[in-house]
Amino acid sequence: MSSSSVNINLQLIQQGNHLEFARLLDGYSHDLFLFAKGILNDSVLAEEAVSDVFVKVWESHERLEQVSNLKSYLFSSVRNQAISYLRSKKNRDIVSIEDITTYYFEPVDPTDDSELEEEKLQKILKAIDYLPAQTRMVFSLAKVQGLKYKEIAEILDIKVKTVDYHVASAIKKICEAIEKEDKANTQQILKVFLGLLAT
């Protein structure tokens, strides 16, 4: 289940409801893990980062009334935790999200009934690999995790216009990669690829 479709009762969690907190874990863990792994490029550290965030959320659940957007809050917390990990375990020069020079993009596997041929998919993924880290991160948050541009802007502390620029830039590069293979069907192939990301 994507976090974009999760409906959590924050009040119940604030009151210490374990079942609602379990729903929160179930609904958000995967997308938060992908985000953390993107920053850390390490599955074990990513799992630790997400786990640490959920522990902190539960420990301070009585103060959740101050949270206006739960999704943005969780992603921002994971961002901070991941940066803290990088600073302490890998690179002390990293102090903010802008200092990140690489962002791991989870490979996409076509479904059995997908219209997207393996060769075209690999060209698209290669084009994504060549994107700057910030662009890859924004594109992933928008198209894989399904976050709204306003939420991404809050999480990364950038303007909505900047989010729009990064997504447009990523799509332009992907389209250029597709056109080299199949100019006549660029938009259709792009649509299929974006559909794969959202599943």
Biotite code that builds the C-alpha atoms (Angstrom):
import biotite.structure as struc

atoms = struc.array([
    struc.Atom([0.000, 0.000, 0.000], chain_id="A", res_id=1, res_name="MET", atom_name="CA", element="C"),
    struc.Atom([1.412, 3.398, -0.987], chain_id="A", res_id=2, res_name="SER", atom_name="CA", element="C"),
    struc.Atom([1.521, 6.060, 1.692], chain_id="A", res_id=3, res_name="SER", atom_name="CA", element="C"),
    struc.Atom([-0.468, 8.289, -0.665], chain_id="A", res_id=4, res_name="SER", atom_name="CA", element="C"),
    struc.Atom([-3.556, 6.154, 0.019], chain_id="A", res_id=5, res_name="SER", atom_name="CA", element="C"),
    struc.Atom([-3.124, 5.754, 3.799], chain_id="A", res_id=6, res_name="VAL", atom_name="CA", element="C"),
    struc.Atom([-5.721, 7.353, 6.061], chain_id="A", res_id=7, res_name="ASN", atom_name="CA", element="C"),
    struc.Atom([-4.433, 7.443, 9.633], chain_id="A", res_id=8, res_name="ILE", atom_name="CA", element="C"),
    struc.Atom([-6.323, 8.691, 12.670], chain_id="A", res_id=9, res_name="ASN", atom_name="CA", element="C"),
    struc.Atom([-3.653, 10.787, 14.349], chain_id="A", res_id=10, res_name="LEU", atom_name="CA", element="C"),
    struc.Atom([-5.843, 11.386, 17.370], chain_id="A", res_id=11, res_name="GLN", atom_name="CA", element="C"),
    struc.Atom([-5.978, 7.670, 18.132], chain_id="A", res_id=12, res_name="LEU", atom_name="CA", element="C"),
    struc.Atom([-2.177, 7.406, 17.978], chain_id="A", res_id=13, res_name="ILE", atom_name="CA", element="C"),
    struc.Atom([-1.902, 10.458, 20.191], chain_id="A", res_id=14, res_name="GLN", atom_name="CA", element="C"),
    struc.Atom([-4.093, 8.620, 22.713], chain_id="A", res_id=15, res_name="GLN", atom_name="CA", element="C"),
    struc.Atom([-1.717, 5.629, 22.596], chain_id="A", res_id=16, res_name="GLY", atom_name="CA", element="C"),
    struc.Atom([-3.732, 3.319, 20.340], chain_id="A", res_id=17, res_name="ASN", atom_name="CA", element="C"),
    struc.Atom([-1.369, 0.470, 19.358], chain_id="A", res_id=18, res_name="HIS", atom_name="CA", element="C"),
    struc.Atom([-3.543, -0.776, 16.471], chain_id="A", res_id=19, res_name="LEU", atom_name="CA", element="C"),
    struc.Atom([-3.600, 2.627, 14.782], chain_id="A", res_id=20, res_name="GLU", atom_name="CA", element="C"),
    struc.Atom([0.152, 2.947, 15.282], chain_id="A", res_id=21, res_name="PHE", atom_name="CA", element="C"),
    struc.Atom([0.561, -0.483, 13.615], chain_id="A", res_id=22, res_name="ALA", atom_name="CA", element="C"),
    struc.Atom([-1.492, 0.848, 10.680], chain_id="A", res_id=23, res_name="ARG", atom_name="CA", element="C"),
    struc.Atom([0.854, 3.834, 10.526], chain_id="A", res_id=24, res_name="LEU", atom_name="CA", element="C"),
    struc.Atom([3.867, 1.502, 10.394], chain_id="A", res_id=25, res_name="LEU", atom_name="CA", element="C"),
    struc.Atom([2.257, -0.681, 7.762], chain_id="A", res_id=26, res_name="ASP", atom_name="CA", element="C"),
    struc.Atom([1.138, 2.239, 5.624], chain_id="A", res_id=27, res_name="GLY", atom_name="CA", element="C"),
    struc.Atom([4.327, 4.304, 5.614], chain_id="A", res_id=28, res_name="TYR", atom_name="CA", element="C"),
    struc.Atom([7.279, 1.965, 6.230], chain_id="A", res_id=29, res_name="SER", atom_name="CA", element="C"),
    struc.Atom([7.931, 1.002, 2.601], chain_id="A", res_id=30, res_name="HIS", atom_name="CA", element="C"),
    struc.Atom([7.927, 4.514, 1.133], chain_id="A", res_id=31, res_name="ASP", atom_name="CA", element="C"),
    struc.Atom([10.006, 5.859, 4.017], chain_id="A", res_id=32, res_name="LEU", atom_name="CA", element="C"),
    struc.Atom([12.467, 2.986, 3.548], chain_id="A", res_id=33, res_name="PHE", atom_name="CA", element="C"),
    struc.Atom([12.832, 3.799, -0.179], chain_id="A", res_id=34, res_name="LEU", atom_name="CA", element="C"),
    struc.Atom([13.479, 7.447, 0.683], chain_id="A", res_id=35, res_name="PHE", atom_name="CA", element="C"),
    struc.Atom([16.046, 6.570, 3.362], chain_id="A", res_id=36, res_name="ALA", atom_name="CA", element="C"),
    struc.Atom([17.736, 4.038, 1.062], chain_id="A", res_id=37, res_name="LYS", atom_name="CA", element="C"),
    struc.Atom([17.894, 6.678, -1.663], chain_id="A", res_id=38, res_name="GLY", atom_name="CA", element="C"),
    struc.Atom([19.839, 8.981, 0.633], chain_id="A", res_id=39, res_name="ILE", atom_name="CA", element="C"),
    struc.Atom([21.969, 6.324, 2.348], chain_id="A", res_id=40, res_name="LEU", atom_name="CA", element="C"),
    struc.Atom([22.333, 3.769, -0.489], chain_id="A", res_id=41, res_name="ASN", atom_name="CA", element="C"),
    struc.Atom([22.333, 1.125, 2.237], chain_id="A", res_id=42, res_name="ASP", atom_name="CA", element="C"),
    struc.Atom([19.349, -1.112, 3.045], chain_id="A", res_id=43, res_name="SER", atom_name="CA", element="C"),
    struc.Atom([20.411, -1.912, 6.607], chain_id="A", res_id=44, res_name="VAL", atom_name="CA", element="C"),
    struc.Atom([21.023, 1.727, 7.535], chain_id="A", res_id=45, res_name="LEU", atom_name="CA", element="C"),
    struc.Atom([17.773, 2.722, 5.811], chain_id="A", res_id=46, res_name="ALA", atom_name="CA", element="C"),
    struc.Atom([15.814, 0.220, 7.896], chain_id="A", res_id=47, res_name="GLU", atom_name="CA", element="C"),
    struc.Atom([17.527, 1.522, 11.035], chain_id="A", res_id=48, res_name="GLU", atom_name="CA", element="C"),
    struc.Atom([16.709, 5.127, 10.127], chain_id="A", res_id=49, res_name="ALA", atom_name="CA", element="C"),
    struc.Atom([13.021, 4.364, 9.565], chain_id="A", res_id=50, res_name="VAL", atom_name="CA", element="C"),
    struc.Atom([12.847, 2.246, 12.710], chain_id="A", res_id=51, res_name="SER", atom_name="CA", element="C"),
    struc.Atom([14.447, 5.019, 14.775], chain_id="A", res_id=52, res_name="ASP", atom_name="CA", element="C"),
    struc.Atom([11.926, 7.530, 13.448], chain_id="A", res_id=53, res_name="VAL", atom_name="CA", element="C"),
    struc.Atom([8.957, 5.326, 14.344], chain_id="A", res_id=54, res_name="PHE", atom_name="CA", element="C"),
    struc.Atom([10.380, 4.725, 17.836], chain_id="A", res_id=55, res_name="VAL", atom_name="CA", element="C"),
    struc.Atom([10.660, 8.499, 18.332], chain_id="A", res_id=56, res_name="LYS", atom_name="CA", element="C"),
    struc.Atom([7.135, 9.029, 16.991], chain_id="A", res_id=57, res_name="VAL", atom_name="CA", element="C"),
    struc.Atom([5.742, 6.500, 19.469], chain_id="A", res_id=58, res_name="TRP", atom_name="CA", element="C"),
    struc.Atom([7.773, 7.896, 22.364], chain_id="A", res_id=59, res_name="GLU", atom_name="CA", element="C"),
    struc.Atom([6.360, 11.367, 21.673], chain_id="A", res_id=60, res_name="SER", atom_name="CA", element="C"),
    struc.Atom([2.899, 10.278, 20.475], chain_id="A", res_id=61, res_name="HIS", atom_name="CA", element="C"),
    struc.Atom([1.153, 12.531, 22.991], chain_id="A", res_id=62, res_name="GLU", atom_name="CA", element="C"),
    struc.Atom([2.606, 15.580, 21.232], chain_id="A", res_id=63, res_name="ARG", atom_name="CA", element="C"),
    struc.Atom([1.415, 14.600, 17.742], chain_id="A", res_id=64, res_name="LEU", atom_name="CA", element="C"),
    struc.Atom([-1.357, 17.207, 17.888], chain_id="A", res_id=65, res_name="GLU", atom_name="CA", element="C"),
    struc.Atom([1.307, 19.709, 16.810], chain_id="A", res_id=66, res_name="GLN", atom_name="CA", element="C"),
    struc.Atom([1.778, 17.846, 13.500], chain_id="A", res_id=67, res_name="VAL", atom_name="CA", element="C"),
    struc.Atom([-0.204, 19.459, 10.674], chain_id="A", res_id=68, res_name="SER", atom_name="CA", element="C"),
    struc.Atom([0.839, 17.067, 7.868], chain_id="A", res_id=69, res_name="ASN", atom_name="CA", element="C"),
    struc.Atom([1.743, 13.565, 9.073], chain_id="A", res_id=70, res_name="LEU", atom_name="CA", element="C"),
    struc.Atom([3.287, 12.445, 5.786], chain_id="A", res_id=71, res_name="LYS", atom_name="CA", element="C"),
    struc.Atom([5.564, 15.487, 5.506], chain_id="A", res_id=72, res_name="SER", atom_name="CA", element="C"),
    struc.Atom([6.484, 15.092, 9.172], chain_id="A", res_id=73, res_name="TYR", atom_name="CA", element="C"),
    struc.Atom([7.502, 11.431, 8.746], chain_id="A", res_id=74, res_name="LEU", atom_name="CA", element="C"),
    struc.Atom([9.491, 12.035, 5.553], chain_id="A", res_id=75, res_name="PHE", atom_name="CA", element="C"),
    struc.Atom([11.218, 15.080, 7.097], chain_id="A", res_id=76, res_name="SER", atom_name="CA", element="C"),
    struc.Atom([12.084, 13.013, 10.183], chain_id="A", res_id=77, res_name="SER", atom_name="CA", element="C"),
    struc.Atom([13.555, 10.249, 8.000], chain_id="A", res_id=78, res_name="VAL", atom_name="CA", element="C"),
    struc.Atom([15.484, 12.855, 5.993], chain_id="A", res_id=79, res_name="ARG", atom_name="CA", element="C"),
    struc.Atom([16.998, 14.239, 9.207], chain_id="A", res_id=80, res_name="ASN", atom_name="CA", element="C"),
    struc.Atom([17.771, 10.769, 10.557], chain_id="A", res_id=81, res_name="GLN", atom_name="CA", element="C"),
    struc.Atom([19.434, 9.684, 7.306], chain_id="A", res_id=82, res_name="ALA", atom_name="CA", element="C"),
    struc.Atom([21.539, 12.844, 7.156], chain_id="A", res_id=83, res_name="ILE", atom_name="CA", element="C"),
    struc.Atom([22.535, 12.293, 10.786], chain_id="A", res_id=84, res_name="SER", atom_name="CA", element="C"),
    struc.Atom([23.627, 8.729, 9.890], chain_id="A", res_id=85, res_name="TYR", atom_name="CA", element="C"),
    struc.Atom([25.666, 9.971, 6.929], chain_id="A", res_id=86, res_name="LEU", atom_name="CA", element="C"),
    struc.Atom([27.324, 12.593, 9.066], chain_id="A", res_id=87, res_name="ARG", atom_name="CA", element="C"),
    struc.Atom([28.266, 10.180, 11.843], chain_id="A", res_id=88, res_name="SER", atom_name="CA", element="C"),
    struc.Atom([29.044, 7.020, 9.873], chain_id="A", res_id=89, res_name="LYS", atom_name="CA", element="C"),
    struc.Atom([30.185, 8.029, 6.421], chain_id="A", res_id=90, res_name="LYS", atom_name="CA", element="C"),
    struc.Atom([30.753, 11.702, 5.708], chain_id="A", res_id=91, res_name="ASN", atom_name="CA", element="C"),
    struc.Atom([31.021, 14.436, 8.316], chain_id="A", res_id=92, res_name="ARG", atom_name="CA", element="C"),
    struc.Atom([30.817, 17.143, 5.620], chain_id="A", res_id=93, res_name="ASP", atom_name="CA", element="C"),
    struc.Atom([27.129, 16.404, 4.986], chain_id="A", res_id=94, res_name="ILE", atom_name="CA", element="C"),
    struc.Atom([25.014, 18.794, 7.018], chain_id="A", res_id=95, res_name="VAL", atom_name="CA", element="C"),
    struc.Atom([21.882, 19.150, 4.897], chain_id="A", res_id=96, res_name="SER", atom_name="CA", element="C"),
    struc.Atom([19.974, 17.545, 2.032], chain_id="A", res_id=97, res_name="ILE", atom_name="CA", element="C"),
    struc.Atom([21.717, 19.884, -0.449], chain_id="A", res_id=98, res_name="GLU", atom_name="CA", element="C"),
    struc.Atom([25.067, 18.261, 0.375], chain_id="A", res_id=99, res_name="ASP", atom_name="CA", element="C"),
    struc.Atom([23.952, 14.861, -0.911], chain_id="A", res_id=100, res_name="ILE", atom_name="CA", element="C"),
    struc.Atom([25.658, 14.096, -4.211], chain_id="A", res_id=101, res_name="THR", atom_name="CA", element="C"),
    struc.Atom([24.156, 10.664, -4.883], chain_id="A", res_id=102, res_name="THR", atom_name="CA", element="C"),
    struc.Atom([20.606, 9.353, -4.571], chain_id="A", res_id=103, res_name="TYR", atom_name="CA", element="C"),
    struc.Atom([19.851, 5.686, -5.113], chain_id="A", res_id=104, res_name="TYR", atom_name="CA", element="C"),
    struc.Atom([16.866, 5.065, -7.402], chain_id="A", res_id=105, res_name="PHE", atom_name="CA", element="C"),
    struc.Atom([15.238, 1.665, -6.789], chain_id="A", res_id=106, res_name="GLU", atom_name="CA", element="C"),
    struc.Atom([15.270, -0.357, -10.055], chain_id="A", res_id=107, res_name="PRO", atom_name="CA", element="C"),
    struc.Atom([11.879, -1.032, -11.608], chain_id="A", res_id=108, res_name="VAL", atom_name="CA", element="C"),
    struc.Atom([10.887, -4.466, -12.854], chain_id="A", res_id=109, res_name="ASP", atom_name="CA", element="C"),
    struc.Atom([8.299, -4.634, -15.644], chain_id="A", res_id=110, res_name="PRO", atom_name="CA", element="C"),
    struc.Atom([5.279, -6.779, -14.889], chain_id="A", res_id=111, res_name="THR", atom_name="CA", element="C"),
    struc.Atom([4.608, -9.826, -17.075], chain_id="A", res_id=112, res_name="ASP", atom_name="CA", element="C"),
    struc.Atom([1.847, -7.991, -18.936], chain_id="A", res_id=113, res_name="ASP", atom_name="CA", element="C"),
    struc.Atom([3.756, -4.696, -19.218], chain_id="A", res_id=114, res_name="SER", atom_name="CA", element="C"),
    struc.Atom([3.984, -3.044, -22.645], chain_id="A", res_id=115, res_name="GLU", atom_name="CA", element="C"),
    struc.Atom([7.471, -1.819, -21.771], chain_id="A", res_id=116, res_name="LEU", atom_name="CA", element="C"),
    struc.Atom([10.277, -3.881, -23.282], chain_id="A", res_id=117, res_name="GLU", atom_name="CA", element="C"),
    struc.Atom([13.296, -4.619, -21.109], chain_id="A", res_id=118, res_name="GLU", atom_name="CA", element="C"),
    struc.Atom([15.660, -2.760, -23.475], chain_id="A", res_id=119, res_name="GLU", atom_name="CA", element="C"),
    struc.Atom([13.575, 0.432, -23.334], chain_id="A", res_id=120, res_name="LYS", atom_name="CA", element="C"),
    struc.Atom([13.254, 0.185, -19.572], chain_id="A", res_id=121, res_name="LEU", atom_name="CA", element="C"),
    struc.Atom([17.038, -0.081, -19.203], chain_id="A", res_id=122, res_name="GLN", atom_name="CA", element="C"),
    struc.Atom([17.517, 3.036, -21.378], chain_id="A", res_id=123, res_name="LYS", atom_name="CA", element="C"),
    struc.Atom([15.075, 4.935, -19.153], chain_id="A", res_id=124, res_name="ILE", atom_name="CA", element="C"),
    struc.Atom([16.764, 3.774, -15.942], chain_id="A", res_id=125, res_name="LEU", atom_name="CA", element="C"),
    struc.Atom([20.148, 4.740, -17.386], chain_id="A", res_id=126, res_name="LYS", atom_name="CA", element="C"),
    struc.Atom([18.788, 8.226, -18.139], chain_id="A", res_id=127, res_name="ALA", atom_name="CA", element="C"),
    struc.Atom([17.586, 8.466, -14.516], chain_id="A", res_id=128, res_name="ILE", atom_name="CA", element="C"),
    struc.Atom([21.042, 7.404, -13.294], chain_id="A", res_id=129, res_name="ASP", atom_name="CA", element="C"),
    struc.Atom([22.531, 10.385, -15.117], chain_id="A", res_id=130, res_name="TYR", atom_name="CA", element="C"),
    struc.Atom([20.196, 12.867, -13.424], chain_id="A", res_id=131, res_name="LEU", atom_name="CA", element="C"),
    struc.Atom([21.638, 15.066, -10.662], chain_id="A", res_id=132, res_name="PRO", atom_name="CA", element="C"),
    struc.Atom([21.000, 13.634, -7.174], chain_id="A", res_id=133, res_name="ALA", atom_name="CA", element="C"),
    struc.Atom([18.471, 16.329, -6.225], chain_id="A", res_id=134, res_name="GLN", atom_name="CA", element="C"),
    struc.Atom([16.484, 15.802, -9.435], chain_id="A", res_id=135, res_name="THR", atom_name="CA", element="C"),
    struc.Atom([16.477, 12.030, -8.926], chain_id="A", res_id=136, res_name="ARG", atom_name="CA", element="C"),
    struc.Atom([15.328, 12.491, -5.334], chain_id="A", res_id=137, res_name="MET", atom_name="CA", element="C"),
    struc.Atom([12.468, 14.846, -6.236], chain_id="A", res_id=138, res_name="VAL", atom_name="CA", element="C"),
    struc.Atom([11.393, 12.655, -9.161], chain_id="A", res_id=139, res_name="PHE", atom_name="CA", element="C"),
    struc.Atom([11.353, 9.576, -6.914], chain_id="A", res_id=140, res_name="SER", atom_name="CA", element="C"),
    struc.Atom([9.335, 11.323, -4.196], chain_id="A", res_id=141, res_name="LEU", atom_name="CA", element="C"),
    struc.Atom([6.811, 12.547, -6.767], chain_id="A", res_id=142, res_name="ALA", atom_name="CA", element="C"),
    struc.Atom([6.471, 9.507, -9.007], chain_id="A", res_id=143, res_name="LYS", atom_name="CA", element="C"),
    struc.Atom([7.413, 6.535, -6.791], chain_id="A", res_id=144, res_name="VAL", atom_name="CA", element="C"),
    struc.Atom([6.238, 7.650, -3.356], chain_id="A", res_id=145, res_name="GLN", atom_name="CA", element="C"),
    struc.Atom([3.382, 9.674, -4.850], chain_id="A", res_id=146, res_name="GLY", atom_name="CA", element="C"),
    struc.Atom([3.913, 12.794, -2.763], chain_id="A", res_id=147, res_name="LEU", atom_name="CA", element="C"),
    struc.Atom([2.344, 16.118, -3.739], chain_id="A", res_id=148, res_name="LYS", atom_name="CA", element="C"),
    struc.Atom([4.674, 18.865, -4.894], chain_id="A", res_id=149, res_name="TYR", atom_name="CA", element="C"),
    struc.Atom([3.817, 20.943, -1.820], chain_id="A", res_id=150, res_name="LYS", atom_name="CA", element="C"),
    struc.Atom([4.743, 18.024, 0.464], chain_id="A", res_id=151, res_name="GLU", atom_name="CA", element="C"),
    struc.Atom([8.058, 17.505, -1.341], chain_id="A", res_id=152, res_name="ILE", atom_name="CA", element="C"),
    struc.Atom([8.805, 21.214, -1.019], chain_id="A", res_id=153, res_name="ALA", atom_name="CA", element="C"),
    struc.Atom([8.179, 20.991, 2.749], chain_id="A", res_id=154, res_name="GLU", atom_name="CA", element="C"),
    struc.Atom([10.281, 17.841, 3.168], chain_id="A", res_id=155, res_name="ILE", atom_name="CA", element="C"),
    struc.Atom([13.268, 19.150, 1.207], chain_id="A", res_id=156, res_name="LEU", atom_name="CA", element="C"),
    struc.Atom([12.827, 22.794, 2.256], chain_id="A", res_id=157, res_name="ASP", atom_name="CA", element="C"),
    struc.Atom([12.643, 24.045, -1.333], chain_id="A", res_id=158, res_name="ILE", atom_name="CA", element="C"),
    struc.Atom([10.036, 25.975, -3.330], chain_id="A", res_id=159, res_name="LYS", atom_name="CA", element="C"),
    struc.Atom([7.175, 24.222, -5.120], chain_id="A", res_id=160, res_name="VAL", atom_name="CA", element="C"),
    struc.Atom([8.477, 25.838, -8.311], chain_id="A", res_id=161, res_name="LYS", atom_name="CA", element="C"),
    struc.Atom([11.817, 24.086, -7.742], chain_id="A", res_id=162, res_name="THR", atom_name="CA", element="C"),
    struc.Atom([10.032, 20.749, -7.312], chain_id="A", res_id=163, res_name="VAL", atom_name="CA", element="C"),
    struc.Atom([8.218, 21.365, -10.586], chain_id="A", res_id=164, res_name="ASP", atom_name="CA", element="C"),
    struc.Atom([11.527, 22.165, -12.299], chain_id="A", res_id=165, res_name="TYR", atom_name="CA", element="C"),
    struc.Atom([13.177, 18.932, -11.088], chain_id="A", res_id=166, res_name="HIS", atom_name="CA", element="C"),
    struc.Atom([10.238, 16.735, -12.161], chain_id="A", res_id=167, res_name="VAL", atom_name="CA", element="C"),
    struc.Atom([10.011, 18.442, -15.567], chain_id="A", res_id=168, res_name="ALA", atom_name="CA", element="C"),
    struc.Atom([13.774, 18.085, -16.035], chain_id="A", res_id=169, res_name="SER", atom_name="CA", element="C"),
    struc.Atom([13.639, 14.361, -15.189], chain_id="A", res_id=170, res_name="ALA", atom_name="CA", element="C"),
    struc.Atom([10.740, 13.717, -17.564], chain_id="A", res_id=171, res_name="ILE", atom_name="CA", element="C"),
    struc.Atom([12.516, 15.638, -20.343], chain_id="A", res_id=172, res_name="LYS", atom_name="CA", element="C"),
    struc.Atom([15.661, 13.485, -19.964], chain_id="A", res_id=173, res_name="LYS", atom_name="CA", element="C"),
    struc.Atom([13.591, 10.291, -19.855], chain_id="A", res_id=174, res_name="ILE", atom_name="CA", element="C"),
    struc.Atom([11.711, 11.337, -23.009], chain_id="A", res_id=175, res_name="CYS", atom_name="CA", element="C"),
    struc.Atom([15.008, 12.047, -24.773], chain_id="A", res_id=176, res_name="GLU", atom_name="CA", element="C"),
    struc.Atom([16.199, 8.527, -23.890], chain_id="A", res_id=177, res_name="ALA", atom_name="CA", element="C"),
    struc.Atom([12.944, 7.007, -25.185], chain_id="A", res_id=178, res_name="ILE", atom_name="CA", element="C"),
    struc.Atom([13.020, 9.036, -28.417], chain_id="A", res_id=179, res_name="GLU", atom_name="CA", element="C"),
    struc.Atom([16.357, 7.481, -29.363], chain_id="A", res_id=180, res_name="LYS", atom_name="CA", element="C"),
    struc.Atom([14.588, 4.109, -29.373], chain_id="A", res_id=181, res_name="GLU", atom_name="CA", element="C"),
    struc.Atom([11.041, 4.875, -30.441], chain_id="A", res_id=182, res_name="ASP", atom_name="CA", element="C"),
    struc.Atom([10.219, 8.481, -31.319], chain_id="A", res_id=183, res_name="LYS", atom_name="CA", element="C"),
    struc.Atom([6.686, 7.726, -32.506], chain_id="A", res_id=184, res_name="ALA", atom_name="CA", element="C"),
    struc.Atom([5.589, 6.217, -29.177], chain_id="A", res_id=185, res_name="ASN", atom_name="CA", element="C"),
    struc.Atom([7.486, 8.393, -26.683], chain_id="A", res_id=186, res_name="THR", atom_name="CA", element="C"),
    struc.Atom([4.441, 9.620, -24.756], chain_id="A", res_id=187, res_name="GLN", atom_name="CA", element="C"),
    struc.Atom([2.855, 6.169, -24.578], chain_id="A", res_id=188, res_name="GLN", atom_name="CA", element="C"),
    struc.Atom([6.103, 4.571, -23.334], chain_id="A", res_id=189, res_name="ILE", atom_name="CA", element="C"),
    struc.Atom([6.513, 7.367, -20.761], chain_id="A", res_id=190, res_name="LEU", atom_name="CA", element="C"),
    struc.Atom([2.944, 6.772, -19.573], chain_id="A", res_id=191, res_name="LYS", atom_name="CA", element="C"),
    struc.Atom([3.600, 3.028, -19.169], chain_id="A", res_id=192, res_name="VAL", atom_name="CA", element="C"),
    struc.Atom([6.839, 3.696, -17.290], chain_id="A", res_id=193, res_name="PHE", atom_name="CA", element="C"),
    struc.Atom([5.222, 6.192, -14.908], chain_id="A", res_id=194, res_name="LEU", atom_name="CA", element="C"),
    struc.Atom([2.455, 3.652, -14.358], chain_id="A", res_id=195, res_name="GLY", atom_name="CA", element="C"),
    struc.Atom([5.078, 1.058, -13.344], chain_id="A", res_id=196, res_name="LEU", atom_name="CA", element="C"),
    struc.Atom([6.549, 3.485, -10.811], chain_id="A", res_id=197, res_name="LEU", atom_name="CA", element="C"),
    struc.Atom([3.177, 4.088, -9.189], chain_id="A", res_id=198, res_name="ALA", atom_name="CA", element="C"),
    struc.Atom([2.380, 0.378, -8.616], chain_id="A", res_id=199, res_name="THR", atom_name="CA", element="C"),
])
